Amino acid sequence: MIDALFFVTFLSLAFVFILASIVSFWINRADFADSMWSLGFLLVAWICYLFSPFRSTYALIVSSIITLWSIRLFFHIFLRNRKKEEDFRYQEMKKGWKKYPFLHLLGKVFLLQALILYIVSLPIISIYSNPFSGNWGFAFFALPLWLFGFIFETVSDLQLYFFKKEQKNQGKLFTSGLFSYCRHPNYFGELLQWWAIWLLALAYPMGLITIISPILLSYLIIFVSGIAP
């Protein structure tokens, strides 16, 4: 059953992201993948809940906070992108896709993202792969940490959104609010939340080895897709 849960989750992500790539190609917006990132975790959280025999209050709390994170991030990205051109990172990427652009979009954006998403989701899947031990110790530390990260990211995103909305601020660097304490408070809050989710997974036998999840996400945000570009 444990192996089946990992397999079902992987297949569900692959199927949904293939469909998403078709939509993305049709509307000519590769940055549609950004919205799918948050929705992908929502899918994982509730696929696990529906197919796992090990549902518990602990596991339900994890699915609930993933849902809260996912919905907030989805609407943040949607509101940010709806009146803008396609993200410059994708525009640069697409310049090299002269032949078979859909296959490039499918493989280099959507299926790659689905694979990364699956790896980052491993703490969630591991929580649903075993019965709950009754150990709430990790939750007493992890849940406040997650909530702090969630509030930190939400507030910083809102501060930056309203700053950039003002015409007089075009081309300026925002250095007030949370951005006066931290250069990238939104990414900081994001990483706090995923390290907290890994801490929640430590209440389960497979939890420790899923540390690859926050390590991978930290590397990507710091060096690849977030801060660096």
ZADOLUM-413112 format. One record per residue (C-alpha): residue in three letters; x, y, z. Coordinates in steps of 0.05 Angstrom, whole numbers, m for minus. Layout:
REC   resn       xx       yy       zz
REC    ala        X        Y        Z
...
***
This chain:
REC   resn       xx       yy       zz
REC    met        0        0        0
REC    ile       58       46       16
REC    asp       90       34      m53
REC    ala       21       43      m85
REC    leu       13      112      m53
REC    phe       79      136      m79
REC    phe       62      108     m148
REC    val       m9      137     m150
REC    thr       16      205     m130
REC    phe       71      204     m183
REC    leu       22      183     m238
REC    ser      m29      235     m217
REC    leu       22      291     m220
REC    ala       48      268     m288
REC    phe      m23      265     m317
REC    val      m44      333     m291
REC    phe       20      367     m313
REC    ile       15      338     m383
REC    leu      m55      368     m388
REC    ala      m29      434     m360
REC    ser       26      436     m413
REC    ile      m27      430     m467
REC    val      m65      489     m437
REC    ser       m1      528     m430
REC    phe       18      516     m503
REC    trp      m53      535     m526
REC    ile      m53      602     m489
REC    asn       21      614     m506
REC    arg       41      626     m433
REC    ala       96      581     m407
REC    asp       91      617     m340
REC    phe       25      581     m330
REC    ala       73      530     m298
REC    asp       82      578     m239
REC    ser        8      572     m221
REC    met       11      497     m230
REC    trp       68      493     m179
REC    ser       22      511     m121
REC    leu      m37      470     m147
REC    gly        8      409     m154
REC    phe       20      407      m79
REC    leu      m54      414      m67
REC    leu      m64      353     m111
REC    val      m11      313      m73
REC    ala      m40      331       m5
REC    trp     m110      307      m22
REC    ile      m90      247      m66
REC    cys      m53      222       m5
REC    tyr     m112      235       40
REC    leu     m160      199       m7
REC    phe     m117      138      m21
REC    ser      m80      127       44
REC    pro     m108       79       97
REC    phe      m69      118      150
REC    arg     m112      181      157
REC    ser     m102      216      223
REC    thr     m114      284      254
REC    tyr      m40      296      247
REC    ala      m40      280      173
REC    leu     m103      321      162
REC    ile      m69      382      193
REC    val      m12      373      144
REC    ser      m60      371       85
REC    ser      m96      432      112
REC    ile      m35      475      118
REC    ile      m12      453       48
REC    thr      m81      474       23
REC    leu      m76      542       56
REC    trp       m6      552       27
REC    ser      m27      529      m42
REC    ile      m90      572      m48
REC    arg      m54      635      m24
REC    leu        5      625      m71
REC    phe      m41      609     m130
REC    phe      m80      674     m123
REC    his      m17      714     m110
REC    ile       14      689     m175
REC    phe      m51      697     m214
REC    leu      m61      769     m191
REC    arg       12      785     m205
REC    asn       13      756     m276
REC    arg      m57      769     m303
REC    lys      m41      837     m334
REC    lys       33      827     m347
REC    glu       72      797     m404
REC    glu       99      728     m398
REC    asp      155      721     m346
REC    phe      222      742     m376
REC    arg      254      677     m354
REC    tyr      207      636     m397
REC    gln      213      685     m455
REC    glu      289      675     m455
REC    met      280      600     m451
REC    lys      232      597     m509
REC    lys      280      632     m556
REC    gly      318      567     m563
REC    trp      256      526     m579
REC    lys      255      533     m654
REC    lys      236      461     m668
REC    tyr      182      422     m632
REC    pro      165      478     m582
REC    phe      111      437     m548
REC    leu      159      380     m532
REC    his      208      430     m502
REC    leu      152      460     m461
REC    leu      128      392     m438
REC    gly      196      363     m420
REC    lys      237      423     m398
REC    val      182      459     m359
REC    phe      122      417     m340
REC    leu      149      346     m331
REC    leu      212      372     m299
REC    gln      170      414     m252
REC    ala      126      354     m236
REC    leu      188      313     m218
REC    ile      216      368     m173
REC    leu      147      377     m142
REC    tyr      144      302     m128
REC    ile      211      303      m93
REC    val      193      364      m51
REC    ser      127      329      m33
REC    leu      161      268       m3
REC    pro      150      291       69
REC    ile       75      296       55
REC    ile       73      227       22
REC    ser      114      196       78
REC    ile       65      222      130
REC    tyr        9      185       95
REC    ser       50      121       86
REC    asn       51       99      159
REC    pro        3      101      218
REC    phe       13      160      265
REC    ser       57      143      324
REC    gly       21      191      371
REC    asn       84      234      377
REC    trp       61      307      375
REC    gly      128      333      398
REC    phe      152      355      329
REC    ala       85      389      315
REC    phe       91      435      376
REC    phe      154      465      345
REC    ala      139      456      270
REC    leu       69      486      267
REC    pro       88      553      299
REC    leu      149      555      253
REC    trp      104      541      193
REC    leu       55      595      214
REC    phe      110      646      224
REC    gly      137      630      154
REC    phe       68      634      123
REC    ile       53      702      154
REC    phe      123      727      137
REC    glu      115      707       63
REC    thr       44      733       58
REC    val       60      801       88
REC    ser      123      810       46
REC    asp       85      791      m18
REC    leu       31      842       m2
REC    gln       81      896       15
REC    leu      117      885      m51
REC    tyr       52      881      m90
REC    phe       27      949      m65
REC    phe       96      981      m74
REC    lys      101      959     m147
REC    lys       28      980     m159
REC    glu       47     1053     m149
REC    gln       70     1085     m214
REC    lys      121     1129     m178
REC    asn      158     1067     m154
REC    gln      171     1038     m223
REC    gly      244     1017     m229
REC    lys      257     1030     m155
REC    leu      282      980     m104
REC    phe      235      966      m45
REC    thr      273      972       21
REC    ser      217      985       71
REC    gly      174      939      113
REC    leu      200      868      119
REC    phe      247      883       61
REC    ser      286      929      108
REC    tyr      304      868      151
REC    cys      313      816       97
REC    arg      330      823       23
REC    his      283      766        3
REC    pro      232      758       59
REC    asn      182      722       14
REC    tyr      233      668       m2
REC    phe      254      665       70
REC    gly      182      653       92
REC    glu      173      601       37
REC    leu      233      561       60
REC    leu      213      564      133
REC    gln      147      532      115
REC    trp      178      474       78
REC    trp      230      461      132
REC    ala      172      460      181
REC    ile      135      409      139
REC    trp      197      365      139
REC    leu      199      372      215
REC    leu      127      347      217
REC    ala      148      286      177
REC    leu      199      268      231
REC    ala      142      238      272
REC    tyr      141      181      221
REC    pro      192      126      206
REC    met      211      153      136
REC    gly      212      226      157
REC    leu      287      234      166
REC    ile      306      213       95
REC    thr      257      262       64
REC    ile      304      318       84
REC    ile      321      318        9
REC    ser      256      358        1
REC    pro      275      423       38
REC    ile      348      417       16
REC    leu      328      413      m57
REC    leu      278      471      m51
REC    ser      330      513      m14
REC    tyr      381      501      m69
REC    leu      331      518     m124
REC    ile      306      582      m92
REC    ile      375      607      m74
REC    phe      415      587     m135
REC    val      369      570     m193
REC    ser      298      596     m200
REC    gly      288      647     m144
REC    ile      341      694     m118
REC    ala      393      684     m173
REC    pro      352      707     m233
***
